[in-house]
């Protein structure tokens, strides 16, 4: 951990990434946060998907007011114990259906504020939910985080379709170029488990679709 700043009391920072939209990044971020909280950890979620903030709806927190304190913005807490803290542009929009039509510099500026000006306090893990792709938002969050804190790594999300796994390859390349350690890859929506007999049926039946396991060697090479 680095000295000073609003991330000084944060133990670990993990990014949730995917080159493809709609693969379940926000869902996995939410499930991981709830699992960590269930294990007795204090968790924060920073939602930097500025054009499609899903975390407020995922955790049913509505639109609470974001208050200021001496250290900056106070995150939104989901419980009285303050074991799960959130920050999202969804809390700052007057209308939840309002489109965020911003160019790169304005996005970069807000992400810089989110990283430096949110008073997280003591956290075991800060999860960063990112938009799809490898562009301005990702570079901005990485550059701003590295000024204040060591980034422990990233979890990549994909689905079994070839169009999704192809984009994950690009995300692996992004991690390699930015020196970001890959902690693991989650293949989401890979099968349907019958609630009656518990048999798992693959959703994507194309036998030529590359398996997520094919990326394990590449990830080890990037993370070594």
Secondary structure, DSSP 8 states (H G I E B T S, - for coil): --SSSTTTTEEEEEEEE-SSTTSSHHHHHHHHHHHHHHTT--EEEEE--SSS--HHHHTT-------EETTEEE-EESSTT--EEEEEGGGT-SSTT------HHHHHHHHHHHHHHEE--SEEEEEEE--SSSSHHHHHHHHHHHHHS---EEEEEEESSHHHHHHHHHHHHHHHHHT--EEEEEEET-EEE-TTT--EEES---TTS--GGGGHHHHHHHH-
